[in-house]
Amino acid sequence: MRHWSLRWKLALYAAALAVVATLAGAATTWTIMRYWELKSFDQRLALDAQELFRDVENFEGGLAENSRAFQEKFVPLALRDRLIEIRGPAGELLYRSPNVPGPTLHDGIENFHTRKIDGRSVRLGTFHGNGMTLYVGADMKEVNRIGWDIVLGMVGAIPTVLIVITVGGRWVARKGLAPVEAISQAVSRITVQNLNQRLPVPPTDDEIAELIAILNATFDRLQRSFEQSIRFSAEASHHLKTPISVLRAGVEEILTDPDTPAKQQARADALLHQVHQLTSIAENLLLLARADAGRLDLHREQFDLSEVLEGVCDDAHALAEAEGLEVEAKLPPELPVVADRRAVSLIVQNLVENAIKYNEPEGCICIHARAVNGEAEVTVRNNGEPIPPERAPHIFERFYRARSDGRIPGQGLGLSVAGELATAHGGKLELVRSDAEWTEFRLLLPRRRVCIAQPEAVLA
C-alpha cells in the first residue's frame, strides 16, 4: 500500500474539491442560464403573438371580415416556422399551420410549458387578443443546444482546473508545510545525546511559533526528567556497591569458616548467589546510566577479537556441558579490532549466556566470527523456543524479557547493556532471526576506531 506525503494529499484534496466545485458550479450555472433562456424564449413568443394580433387588427376589415378566410399572410414572418393554431371567439378553428403534426396544440394548460410533440421538445404558449386564441409551439433545440454547450464547456474545463489546482495546491502545500518540515528536521537532531538543544522560534507571531514554544517547553520538562532519572540510577547503583561488597565479604567469610555448620553453609551459598545477582544488577544499572549520560569510559585498544572469543567459547563449553548443550565455534585465526576489550567480552558473554539459558535440551550454540566490509561480525545463535514476533521489537528495552518463564533467571538488562556497548563503539547489535530452527543475534563492530560524539555530562 502506497503512503502519500501530506503535501500530495493536500494537493489531491484541493483538486478533488475543485472538481466538485466545478461540477456544482456547472450545475448551478446551467440551471440559472436555462431559466433565463426559457424566460427570454417565452418573451420572444409573446412578442411574436402580439405582432400577429396587431397585424390582424390593422388588416383591412379586421377579424370580422376575414375570420372565415384566415390566411397565412396574417402570420408574421417570425411565426412562420412555429407551430401555430388560431381559434375564434367560439373556439372554432380559424387557422392551423401545415407543420402541426397532431390534431390540436391545445392541451388545457394556459401557462408556458414544454411538451413532447412528434418526438421533439416543444415550448408551448397560449395568448388571447382581438377575440382570438393563439396557440404557439416552438422547437426547443436551440435552447437545448445552448444548455449542452454550457455543460460541455464546463466539463471540458475540468482537466485544466484539475491540473492547475493539483500543481498549485502542491505548491501551496509546500509553502505551508515548509515550517513544519523545518520543525521535523530540528526535532530529529534532538536525541538522548543532546537533549539541551531547542527549536529556533520564528519571529512570526502565528500558530507555528506557538507550537515551537510548546515543544521547547516540553523538551525542557523531558530533559529535567531524563537527567533526574539518570542521576538516580547512577547514584543508587554507586551507593549500593559498598553495602553489597560488605555483604558479599560477610557471606564469603561464613562460607570459609570451618566452624560453620553444613546447613548454614548451604544457606550462605544461596545468599552469595543472590548477592552476585544484586552486584550484577547494580553494575548494569550504573553502566546504563553512564551510557545515557555519555560517560562510558571505553579504553579502546587494538586486540585480537578471535582470542577474546576463544576465551568466551571456553566458558561457554563449561556452562553448556552441565546443560547437555553442544557449542560450535567458527573463528578466523586472527581478527584485529580497535575497541574496549572488556566491553566487547561483556557483549559476547551476555549473548552466550542468553543462548544457554533459552536453549532446548541437547540443543546447539553456534559462535561465528568473520571480517565483513571493514567490520568485525560476530553471530551467536541457539536452538530453543523462538521469541514471539510481537515481543521481538522490545528485546533491547531495559527490564524487558522476551519470554515470561519465571523459572529462567535474569533481570532483562543483558541485551540492553550489550546494545548500549555496541552503540558506544559505533557498532550495532541486532536480532537477525528467531524461528523454530534458530534464534540468531549479530554484533557488528568497526575494525578501526570510530569517533562517537559525546553529549554534555548530566551526572555529578
Buried (B, 14 or more C-beta within 10 A) or exposed (E): EEEEEEBBEBBBEBBBEBBEEBEEEBEEBBEEBBEEBBEEBBEEBBEBBBBBBEEBEEBEEEBEEBBEEBEEEBBBEBBEEBBBBBBBEEEEEBBBBEEBEEEEBBEEEEEBEEBEBEEEBBBBBBBEBBBBBBBBBBBBEEBEEBBEEBBEEBEEEBEEBBEEBBEBBBEBBEEEBEBEEBBEEBBEEBEEBEBEBBBEBEEEEEEBBEBBEEBBEEBEEEBEEBBEEBBEBBBEBBEBEEEBEEBBEBBEEBBEEEEBEEEEBEEBEEBBEEBEEBBBBBBBBBBBBBBBBBBBEBEBEEBBBBEBBBEBBEBBBEBBEEBEBBBEBEBBEEBBBBBBBEBBBBBBBBBBBBBBBBBEEEBBBBBBBEBEEEBBBBBBBBBBBBBEEEBBEEBBEBEEBBBEEEEEEBBBBBBBBBBBBBBBBBBBBEBEBBEEEBBBBBBBBBBEBBEEEEBEEBBE
